[in-house]
Amino acid sequence: MFKLLGLLAVFAAVGALVNLIGDDTSSVAATPAATDGSSVEGEFLVSGSSTVFPIVQRQAEQFKEIAPGVAIAVEGPGSGDGAKKFCAGEVPIANASREFKDEEIEICEANGITFLELRRGIDGISVITSVENDLVDCVSFNDLYALTSEEALNFDSWSDANAITSDWGGTEFSDVDLDVFGPGEESGTFDSFAEIVIEGVAKGKTGIEVEDREFVDTVRPDYSSSPDDNVVVEGIESSQYSLGWVGFAYAQESAAAGRAKLLSVSIEDGGNCVEPTAETIAAAEFPIARFLYTYINVDDAANQPGVADFVDYMLSDVGLESVSAVGYIDLPADELAKSAATWANRSAGRQYE
């Protein structure tokens, strides 16, 4: 009886969330009828982003308590790897720390995969170093370009970057070892960091006259990479003058334990240095903020046992608590309503610019 009441509450919460949409609710499909959790059975894999992994892993563990007949395995090999499995029809749900790329969607379409695109939360890609590094507290996009772009190939000292920053009169770094750690190319965090920071500098968004010199838009290939964010953080913690980037939840956990140091970030040299916090990320004040996504296979949601029930749970009030519980930032009400409507209406395809 308690399991039944719990599942009824979950589905009622989804219905309440859908009502946030307002006048457009006339087109919203009815919330699925509540089912006795003990009678729901199914087995499937959720793949994709290591950043989104903690959210969905926690939701899967909690869902197991009300639907013990549904076995959900969650893995986090990276947004790109998850997209490959999803668009090949191998998994019904994929997580991503950035939107699916056009070429990924083309593969989905070629394979007859109809998808739903849901925003799940907000993250701030955090730049961190060792707690023993007392030489830097804030880095600009230009600094990060000089240290982590492809122009920094083979730089093994922070001072090597001075050859780049001197072109625009930027930061002069100390002559200490530079060890760079970050997620690999399979990661959405890798893509987002390159797009927001490296491409941002190359496109002149940081005040540099880009016509005066040539810029690259790619990350240096010679850093220590891993698809596991915990491994990235461990590398950063182990080297005194390290530099790296991971999702906020992983960075905050390490910083709170006194093992890593969060760096403030400014867009321009000498600009406003903003520390990544739940408040600055939610307010879009922290300059490397981004949305987190989950993709649902429409046919699998309709035909594969347990999939729709789990998505209902993910979008319920109880399920949504996992976003902030693992260290990310909740979506505002209008974004929550849009995700609820996308799911309720089964609105397929891209939902965001």
N, C-alpha and C positions, 0 to 999 in steps of 0.2 A: 504493500500500500504506500509506504513512504517513497519507494522508487517511482511509482506511478504519479504521486503528487509532485515529485520533483520534476518529472518530465513534462507534466501539464504546465507547471510554472514556467519552464523553459520556453515552451511554445507560446504561452500567453505573453511572455516578455517580447518575443519576436513580433507578435501582433501589435503590441504597444509601440514598439520602435517604428514599425511601418506607419503607424498613425501620425508620426512626426511629419510626414510628407505633405499633409495638408490637403488642398483641393485636388491634387493629382491622385489621391488614393482610390478614386473610382476605377482606375485602370489597374490597380494592384490585385494580383491573384490572392485568393484566400490562403491564409496560413495553413500548412498541412495539419490534418487532424491529429490530435495527440494519440500516441500509441503507448501501450504498456511497455516500458523499457525492457522488461525481461523477455518480451517476445520478439524484439528487434535483433536480427542476426546479420552478420556480414563480415567481410575481411578485405582490407585494401591498404595500399601504401600511399602516403603523402610525401612528395619529394620537393626539392628546391632549395631556396635560400637558407643559408646557415644563420642569417640575421633573424629571419622570421621563425626559424625552427623553435626557439624557446616558447613562443606564444602558442604554437599549434601543438607542441609536445605536451604542454600543460593542459590544454583543452582536451586533448585525446585521453590523457590520464583521468581527468575529471569526468569526461563523457563515459568512460568505462564503468564508473560507479553507478550510473543510472541505466546503462545499456550494456551489461556484461557480456552479451552475446555478440557484440561488435568488436572485432580485433583490428585496431588501427596501428600500423607501424609508421613512424615519422622519421625521415632522414633529411640531412642538410648538406648535400654535396655542392650546392651553389645554385644560383638562379638560372644560369645557363644550362647546367646539367639537368635541372628539374624541368626546364622548358623542353629540352630534347625528349625526355621521357613522356611528358604530357602530350606533346604534339605527335608523338608516335603512338599514342593511345595506350601507353603502358601504365599510367597512373590517372586516377580520376580527379585528383587535386594537386596543384603545384603552387608553391609559394615563391615570391620574388621580391627582392628589395629594390626593384625598379620595374617599370612597365615592360612587358614583352616587346622585343624588338620587331621591326617590320618583317625581317627575314624569318623570325620564329613564327610569326602569325601566318606568313605565307606557307610554311610547312604544315601548320595546323590545318589551314584551309585545303591544302593539297591532299591531306589525309582524311578529310571529312570531319575534322574535330570542331564542333561548335562550342565556344567557350563563353563563360561569364567572367567579367573582370571586377573584382571587389577590392576597394581600399580597406586596409586592416588597422593601420596605425601610422604614427609618425616617428621617424628616427633622425638622429643627428650623427653623421659620420664624424667620429671623434678622433682628433689627432693627439697622440700620447707619446710619452717618453718615459725613461726610468725616473724613479723618485730621486735618484742620485744626481740627476742632471740639473745643475743650478745655473746653467748658462743661458737658458731660454725659458720664457713664460708665455710668449705670444708669437705666433707666426702669421704672416700675411699669405694670401694666395700666391703672390710673387715669390715669397720665400719657398713655399712648397713646390712651386714650379722649378725653381733653381736646384732644389734638393731631390725631387722625385720624378721629374719629367725625363723623357728620353735624352734630353740635352745633358742630363746628369749621369749618363752612362759611364761607369767605371769611377765615379767619384767615391772615394773611401774616407774622405775627411770633410767635415762641415765647411772648412775654409775653401775647399775646391769650388764650392758654389759661388764664391766671391767673384769668380771670372764671369759669371752670368749676371749677378745682381749689380755689378759695377756698371753694366751697360745702361742702367736707368737710375743709378745712384741709390741703390737699395741697401739692404742690411749687409753688414760685414760680419761674417761668422768666425768663430775661434777655430784654431787648428787642433781639433780633437777628432777621434775616430767617429765615422758615421756608419751606423748599422741600420739599414732600412728593412722594415717588416710590414707585410700587408697581405690581404687576401689575394688569391690568384685570379687569373683571367676568367675562370668559370663563375666568378662571384659577381653578383649585382652590385656589391659594394665597390668592387674594382671599377666597374663601368660608371657608377655614379660619381666616384671620386675623380675619375678622368674627365667626365663630362662637366662637372660643376667647377672643379679647380683648374685642371690643366687646360681644358678647352676654354674656360672662362678667361684665363690670362691670354691665350692665343687670339681670342676674339676682341681683346681690348677692353674687357669689362673691369679692369683694375687700374685704369688710368694711364697705362703705358701706351705710347705711340707705337702701335704694332707695325706701322709702315716703315719704321726706322730699322727693323731687323727681322729676321725670319724666326718664327716660333714653331714648335711642334705641338701636337695635341694628344700625345700618348705618354703613358707611364714608362719609366725606365724598366727594362726587362731583367736587370741583374740584381734585384732585391730578393730577400728571403720571403717566399710566399707559401701559403697553405690554405686549403679549403676550409680548415677548422679554425674558427676565430679564437678559440682557446689557445691553440698553438701559436697564433700570431701574437697574442697578448703575452704568452710566456717568453717568447723571443724578445719582445720589447722590455719586459721586466729584467731580463738577464744581462742586458748591455747598458752600461752607464750613459752613453751618449747616443742611444737609439732614437729612432723616429719611426712612427707607423700610424696606421689608421684602421679602425674597426667600428662596428655599430655601437651606439651609445650604451646599450645594456651591458655589453662585455667590458667596455672601457670604464663605466661607472662602477661595476663590481670590483674591478682590479684597483681602481683609485680608492674606493671605500675601504678596501683591505690594506691600503698603504703600500701597494706593490707597484703602482704606476702613477704617473703624473699627467693630468689632463692639461692640454695647452689651450689657451684662448686663441681665437682666430679672427683676423680682420681681412676684409676684402682687399683694401689698398694698403700700401706701405704707410705706416703712421696713422692708420685708421682706427676705428673703434674696435678694441679687442673684446670679443665676446666669448665667455666661457660656456661650454655646452652644459646646460641644465635642462630639466624638464620644462621649466618656465620659458627659457630663451628659445628652445626648440619649438615648443608649442606656439609661441608668438612669432615664429619665423625670423627672430632676431639673430639666431645662430646661423651663419651663412652656408653651412653644409648640411642643411636639413632636407629630408626627402620622405615621400610616402612609401608605405609597405603594402604589398598586394598579395592576394590569393586568386588563383584561376580555377574555375570549376568546369569540368566536362559536362555539358548539358545532358547528353544521352546517358552518361554514367549516373548522373544525379537522378534520372528518371527510372533507370533500370537496374542499377547495381545496389543491392541491399545495404542499408546503413549509411550511404553517402549523403542523401538528402537530410537524414536525421542529424548527421554530424554537422552539416552546414547550418541547419536550424540552430543547433546548439552554439556554434561559433558566433552567430550573430545575435544570440540572446544576451540579456543583461548579465547573466551569470558568466557566460562564455567570454564576453567582452572585457570582463574584469582581468583576464589574463594578460591583456596588453600592458597595462601599467604594473601589474604584479611582477612581471619579469623585467621591468625597467624601461619600457618604451612609453610613448605618449599617446593618450587616447585621441581619437578623431573628434572634431567638433560635431555638434548635433546635425548640421546639414549634411556633412559627409557620411555620418552614420545612417541617416535617412536615405541617402542616395544608394549606399550599399544594400540596405534592406530592400529598397524598391527594385534594384537590379536583380536581386535574388528572387523576390516574390513574383516579379513579372517575367523572370527568365529572359531578361534583356541581353541578348547575345552581342558579342563584339566589343570593340573599344568603347569605353565610357568616358574617357578623359582626353583632353588635348595633350 
